[in-house]
């Protein structure tokens, strides 16, 4: 399939690094003082890096690429982001247990949960352990409620589909509330780097020392070491 991918003119590049910060997928990095496309398969083709480049060193080109399955599929999306590649996940049926009929209790401690909707000064943020999660994570990881949401205030978002950036909102939440810790739960796909980067930037901007960690979940529902 044809995929839109950036190309960087090293002669024009001023080495400012703005494109590196703008790329939520981690596709761009600095090499010998110049911006470079480190992972072509991570480039989502959306062009967040283009408007921040002051010298016009970045442009798009279309290239023929193979999907990870090395075949063309009607489900391949034009952006070519690896997080959009379709695949079926086959699982073995678990052995039945005597407690299989017991209802699973939700561990959601507040509402709303969407980062864009949650108020900055909600009382439940006081002395809270915060979970900032990609919305896909709860569907991918079977024990998400018990292992991640239990005892935490949960905020969810999708950096690929939500408009704007979460950094300003998260910074305000951390700055104006006594948050004890922050756990980021993200998927292994590159676009989830946006939610991780937003939390890291918010932690820097809030000017507080807050314990934090990042947990990565694979698309087949396993923890990535």
N, C-alpha and C positions, 0 to 999 in steps of 0.2 A: 504494500500500500504506500501511497505518498504521505509523507509526514512533514509538517512545517517545523523547521529547526533553525535556531539562531546560528549566525556565523559572526565572528568577531575579527575586525581588522586591527591587528596588533600595531600597525603603524599609526592609526588614529587614536588608539586607546591611550588615555592619560593616566591610567593606573589609579583612579580615584576609589574604586571598589564599590561604587553605588549599585552597580548591577548585581554584585554578589549579595548584597543585603536585600535587593528587590526580588531575587529569585528564591521563592519559598521551597522549591524542589531540590535545592542544593546542586543544581546542574553546573553552576559557574563558580570558579575559584580563581585565586590569584597565582600566577606562575611567573616567576622572575619579574615581579612588579607590574605585570600586565594581566588583564582579565582573560580567561580561557574557558572554553566549554569542556568541563571535566567528564561529564557523563551525558552523551547524546541521548541515551534512553531515558534520562530523567527530565529532559526538556519537554514541557507540556505544550509548547507552541502557542501559549496565550500572550506572551510578549510583555510581561510586567517589567522586564529589564529595559525595554526600548525607550520609554519616555524619560528614564532617569539618566541616560547616558548623555553627558554634556557635549560630546564630540561627534556623535553620530557614528560611532564605531561598530554598532550592532545592527544587523539587518537579518531578514528572514530569507531562507531558501527552502525549496521543497526537494526532498530526497526520497528515493525508494528504499524502504526498510522492511524487514521481516518482523512479524510479531514473535513473541517468545516461543510460540508453538511452531514457528517456521512455516506458517501457512497463512493465506489470506482468508479472512472471514467477513461475512456481511455484518458482524457485530463490532468490527474494528471501528473505533471512532477517529475522526479526522485529526484530533489533537495528538494522537499517538502516545499519550501518557501511559506508562506501564500500569498505573492504578486503574485504568479503564479496561484492561484486557479481560475478556470473558473466559471463564473456566468453570468446569463443574467440579465440585468437591465430593468425593465418595467417602463414606464413613461406614464402619462396621456397627451394626445394631448393638447397643449395650446390653449386658446381661440383666434381666429383671431382678429387682431386689424387693424386699418386703415393704420398704418405705416408698415405693415408686408412686403410690397414689397420694402421698402427702403434698399439699400445696406449697409452693415456694413463696416465701414472704419477700415483698419488695423492700429494698433498702434505701429507696429514695427519701431524702430527708427534707426536701423543700420544693417549692414551685414558684416561678418557672425555672427551667433548667437551661434553656438556650442562652448562650452568652450575650446575644444581642438584646434579649428581653429582660434579663435579670437586673433588678435595681442595684445601684452601687452601694447604698447604705443599708441594706437589709440586715435586720438584727441577727439572723442566723450566721452571718459572717464573723461575728465576734468569737474569738478563740477557736475558729474553725480550722479543720484540716480540709484543704481544698483539693478536689479532683477536677482537673480540666481535661476533658476527653474528646477525642474525635467521635462523632456520633455513630460511626460504623463499629466502633470497638465493642459496644455492648451486644451487638448482634453476632460478632465474630467469636467472642470469648464466652464460653458457656457459664462460667462461675463469676461473671463480671459483678453482679450485685454483691455477692458474699465476699469476694476478694478485694474489690476496689471501691465500691460505693458505700459499704458498711462503715459507719462512723465518720463519713466525709460529706461535705457539701459538694454536689455535683454540678458542673457546668459543661455543656456540650456545644460543639460547633463543627462546621466543615469548611476549612479554608478554601477549598476549591469552588464550592457552590455559594457560600455567603459572600455578599458584597462588602468591600472594605476590609479593614484589618482589626484584629481583636486587641492590639497592644494598648491602645488608649483606655479602653474599658477595663481591661485586666489591671493596668497600672493604677487606676483609680480605686479599684476594689482592694488591691494590696496596700495602697497608701493610706486609705481612710478607714481601714479596719484592722483589727489585731488578728491577722491570719497566722496560724502556727506553722503550717507546712503546705506545700503544693506538690501534688503528684500529677504528672502529665501521662495520659494513656493515649497512645497514638498507634495507627496502623503502620505496617512496614512500607507502604507505598510512598513514593517521594512527595506527593502533594500534601501529606500529613505533616511534612516539615514546617508548614506554615503555622500550625497550632503550637508546635514546639518552640519555634522561633519567637512567636508572639509572647509566650510565657517567659522565655529567657529575657527578652527585651523589657518586659514589664517588671521583672525582678530587678533588673539593673536600674530602671527609671524610678521605682518606688523608694529607692534609697534606704532599704531595710535589709537586714540579714535574716532571710527566711530559708529554712531547710526545704530542698526540692529534689525531685527525682523524675526520671523519664522511664516509662515502661512501654515496650514495643510489642505489638501483637501481629502475628502473621495473618495472611488472608485465609488460611485454613484453621485459624482459631488457636494458635499456640503462642506461648511467650517466646520472644526472640531474645536470646542471651546477648 
